[in-house]
């Protein structure tokens, strides 16, 4: 006669075996990949992270389209320019969904733009695009605002008097003030405590989203929601961000008038009023909070990190820095940098594009889901299948770049020195989920970077002879903390 404990062991073993057999059976209809372990899938193989180096190694073994398992959930990975473009570009609409269960999804509540699906995503994204345009994106009004912040940035760098300093906070402050003015209608003073607290919350969330805890959450959301750990801190920090935004919304409600809306919150509150009688409207204050988080977070993080990498690369490659400065001198002759100047500054423009390619801020990108059955190259993917376009494999694809593992602005220049775009340049992803703030980021990067190159020569601190260009993997690929000297020109 079996004891109760023995019976429970047998039942548990049978349950695990049945679930594992179901996973193995499911692999028959998916692209090849490493054999998943019971319960954890391939999380051990991945070191519990979606790191670009690991994903690229797996592609060498299983091909440019393969499957990995996050627990009991399959994730189809697209590698290389051809596979990625055949997926997220050629099947843009079919691959426009977001995973329904993940840490990011729960943090944003499935609201807003970044992690929303269906009608919510379409309405909120359309609103975001139209509102940024209404607020001056692509026009001289917003460009002058970026130029003003660039001058403030130069003033802050000048206060360092050529001594070694960490430029990260100054860069972040300047970039964040652009999106803050667009979203909240105001900028933050340099030493503002509230601003620093907001950034602290954003940093915590970004770091946690790229951690092993987040991968466990994505694999077992039903379990991780109830287990203590650093991932729970992300929800506390998200609440802190939302509390600030709620206060700003109330301030905007009190100040609303018949005048033209001045920022994203104004436009959104107007949209809520206009949509009250429409039963299919998704415009409400919960979605407004998520849109604010989407715009402020995405509008600050990646552009700031790109500028951090840009300054670091200029120190690492002083000959490239000098060539940029010579071109700026000969073309602009000290005048203020405008975005239109990029057409006459091919080398500088090429350097900025190479910074985005080589640094690969977005790492592997964010998973999508199939909203209907589709076929990508030789594989059929069913509706609701998760798909990850490995952006790193596109930006480093040896079939598309002259020397992908070396920082080389010639990747974006023809034999006559004219700027040349490459279809494998996808740092902002592609298809219908392409980064909403791509145009704003391009304006900011060109004006901020060119203005800094025009104003300073950047060097290592005295006694430091090596530049550390290795990346730290969080949700994004970031440089190790560093100090440089900015010598006024």
C-alpha angles and dihedrals in degrees: 000000000000118000121233093254092051090049091051091050091051092048092048091048091050091048093051091045093051093048091047092049088051089054092049090048090051091054089067092073096042133076114275122273145144115315108261122235119233114277098350098054109195097334091113091051089050092048083237091290137096091229117170094226092056093045091050091051090052090052090058089057102038106024135252093303115046142144130242126180125231097198104304094340120095120222118195111211122207115205131188130023096280096051094043094048091044086055115037098021105036090040096033097146096039090053097045099105129103126220111274093216121045142108092259091050093052093044091056095034092232088289134122123023112299101060102014125112140205120356093354092057095044095049095043094046092048089050091049094051094046094045095050088051091049090051092057107273106163092013134102093250094067093037090058089052091054090048090052092053089047090057090049088051091052090050091052092048089049091058088066089068094212093304120134114274142158106252096194099097094045090050093047093047092052095046094044092051090063094056091037091058090048095047106030100021095239142072127231125244113244097255097036109148094206090054092051091049091051091051090048090056093047091049092051092051094047092048092048094048089061095046133100088253090062092051089051089049091050090050098043108019092155089059102035093054087071101037121090118238144111090297089069088059089062090064091050091051091046088054089052091053091047093050091057091047091049090055090050091050091053091049089052091050091054093048098043115127140160090277123108114282112263104199145008094281091053092049092046095050088051090050091053089054093047092049100047094104095048113094093201094053117124095189110122138124094269090059090043090057090051093047090052091051092046094050098040095044098043092039093056111031106055098037092048092050091046090056091047090054091044094058091043092052092048089056091045092049106035093170090061090047091053093049091052091050093049091052092048091050095048095046105033101026091204097313122137116281117250127186090239088063090075088081089064096039104063096159094049090046090050091051092052091050091048090052089055092046099043097041093044094196096188091054104196100348129232123303120254131197133225110251089195139009114287143164121235110192105306098346132086114217120197126223113280093024111143115236129190120198104208100220091185090063090054097048090047098037106141090208091061106036132059095226108355097183095055129071101247125159088195086082085080101039132080124220090274094053095254120141112264126190121217124211089223091064099107109142089137092050118236148247124044091330094056112140110286092214098049095115093046091049091051092052092048097045094049096046097040096044096043092046091052092047089048093051106038146027110221124217141166118265115268111279095021111111105169133064117215106216096167114123131235112222116224118134083307132032107257134180121249112259110279144172127222139175119241108202113194114242 
